[in-house]
Amino acid sequence: MGNIAIIPARGGSKRLASKNIKPLNGKPLLHYTLEAVLRSNRFEKIILSSDDDLILDVGSKITGLTLEKRDASLAGDKVKVIDVIKNIASREGYADKYEKIGLFLPTCPFRTAKHIQEGIALLTKDDFSVVSVTEMQDPVQLSLSLDQNNTANLEALVKPSPLVTGQTRSQDFEKLHRVNGGFYISWINKFIEKDNFFQGTVKGYEMDQLHSVDIDYPLDLEWAEYLLKNDHVKILS
């Protein structure tokens, strides 16, 4: 049985217009993800799903993909990425034809083919999924909420707060991680049963901060450009 990869790339973006096809070091942002998935040689079918004809045209410059114009019902601002993946995974015959399913977000351009290969290698029959993560830079134990509607008071989210106890040395906090958008990979039958990637045993594949850059704002794109031009990240393997 083969594996199937899905790269969802919606046309609308309010924080950074047309971000999926913005040039990054002379190449459309989308191409970094498409090329990494192709180079991994782990997927028999790779679907680029978009509601935008221009995005699909940019994707068509790379061979080996299946380009799909997304149905209007799956293209609105309120549609979740997971809904697109569920729609594709549930197609007739896919559960028999494919063994693993992978989601790859185009806004994480520095995940490499090697990252994907190593992530898939972590997935065993006893696992539900493998998800790429990176270490959080700021201790979540120091998180505060700010009530803007009333008196703008600060309230600690973790109690007793280290800000109260005085235990604020960063090296004393347990390391925590966040998903970075590099990949979500699961057994397709298990995914179809639960409709998401976070059930049962979920393994984390750790990536460093630089390879976990996520493009949401113009400054993110500038930072990514700087990293590439100064050889701080390697992405060809």
N, C-alpha and C positions, 0 to 999 in steps of 0.2 A: 504493500500500500504506500501511496505517496503522501506528501504533506502539502498544505495549502497556506499561502501567506496573503494577507490583506493589508493594503496601504490605503487608508481613507484620507482623502484630501478635499475638503470642502472649499468652495470658492469664496464664501463670505468670511471676512475677518475684520472685526471692528477695531482691534488694538493695533494691528499691522496689516494694512490692506494688501491683498494678494500675496500674503506671506509665503504660501507654499511654492510659489514660483519666483520669489524674489532672488536676485543674483547673490550668490555667496562665493566670493573669490572667482568670479567669472562663470559660475555654473548655477543653474536653478536649484534652489534649496531642496526641492523634491527629489532631484537626481541622486543626492547623497544616500538617501534611504533606499531608493530603487536599486542602486548599484550594490549596496551592501547586502541586500537580500539575495540578489542574483549571484554575487560572488560567493555567498555562503554555500551554494550548491546543495541546499537542504530542502528545497521546495519545488515540486513538480508543477504547481500552478501558482502564479503570482498575480493577484488582482489589484489593479489601481482603480479605486472607486471614487468618482467625483460627480458633482452636479454641474461642474463648470467645463465647458468645451475647451477653453484655453488651457486649463490644467491637463486635460486629457491629451491635447495636442502636444504639450510639453513632454508628457510622459511617453508619447508615441515615438519620440526620438531615441528611446532605448528599446532594443529588441528583447523578446523573451517574456513580455508581459501580456496580460489580458486586460484590456481597457473597458471599463463599464461605466456608462452614464447612469448615475444614480436616479432612482425614481423620486419624483417630487415629494412624496410623502416621507422620504428619508433625507431631505435636503435642507430643512428649515433650521433656524437658529436654536430651537429648543430640542432638536433631535440629538440624542446622545450617540457617541461613537459606538458604544456597545450594541445599540439597536441595529446599526449597519452590519456589524459582525454577526449578530444573531440571525439577521435576514439572510445573509449569504450561507452561513453554516447549515441552516435548516433546509436548504434546497434539496430537492429529491435526488437521492443517490450519493450525495456528498459524504454522508456518514459511512457508506460502504466503500467509497473510492479513496477517501483520505483518512490518515491516521492521526496526524497532528494539525493543529490550526495555530497560526501566528498572527498577531496584530503588531504593526510597526507604524509608529507615528512619524510623519515627515518633518515634524518640528524638532526632532532629535537627530541632527545630521551626522554626529560624530560616532554613533554606534557603528562598529565595523563588522565585516563578515566573520572575523574571529570571535567577536563577542557573541554573535548569533550561534555559531557552531558550538561554542563552549556552553552556552545556555541550553541548547537542545540536548547536549550530552548529559546535563544534570537531571533531565526529566526521566524518571523511572515509572514503572507500571503502578507503583504505590502512590505516586504523586498526582495531584490534580493539575498543577501548572508550575511554570518557572517564570518569574517576572524580574526584569532588570531594575536595579535600585542603585542609589548613591547615598553616601552618608550625609545627614543633615548638618549644615554648617552652624546653625544656631541651636543651642539646647532648648528643646521644647519645654523643659521644666521651668524655664524662665518666661513662658508665654503669659501675656496679659490681654484681657479684653477691655475695650474702652467704650463706655456707654455714652454715645454722642447725643442720644435723644433727651436725656435728663440732665445730669450734672457732670458728664464727661469723667466720671470716676473710673479709676483703674481697678480691675479685679483679677487676682491670680487664678489661672486655670488649673494649676497643680497645687494641691494643699496637703501639708503645710508648704508654703512657697519657700524655695531657697533664698528668696529675697528677704523673707522674714527671719529664717533661721541663720542666715549669713553664710550658708554653704554654697557659694557661687563660683568656686573654682571650676573652670570648664573641664579640666582633666579629671574631675571627680564624677562627672555625669556619665551615665551609661550611653554608649553610642547608639543612636537611632538612625533609621534610614527612611527614605521616601522613594516612591516609584519615579523613574526619570523619563518614561516614554519610549525607551529604547526598544523594548519588546515585551509582549505577553504571549506565552506559548503554552498550549494545553492539548490534552488528548481531545479530539473533536467530539467523541461520544460523550465524554464527561462535560464538556462545555455546553453541548446542546441540552443536556439534562438539567443543568443549573443556570444557563444563560449568563454566565460571567466567568471571570478567570480566578476569582477569589473564593474558593471553597476547599474544604479538606486540607491536605498538605500542600502548601504553596512555598516553593523554594525561591530564595532571592539570589539573583546573580549580581554581584557587586561590581559597579563601574566607578572609575574615579571621577572627580568633579569636572575635569576639563572635557572628558568624553561624554559627559552628561548634560552639556549645554542644551537648553531648551529655548527655542525661538518663539517669543510671544510679543515682544516689543522691539522698536527700532534699535534700542541700545543693545539688546541681545544679539541682533544681527551684526552690529558693529564689533561686539566682543568676539563673536565667532570668527569674523573676518580677521581680526587681530591675531587670534590663536593660530589660524591657518597660515597667515603670511609670515608669522614668526616661528613656524615649525614647532608649536607647543602641542599639537595633536597630530597623530598619524592615522590616516583613515583608509589606506589602500588595501588593507588585509583584514 
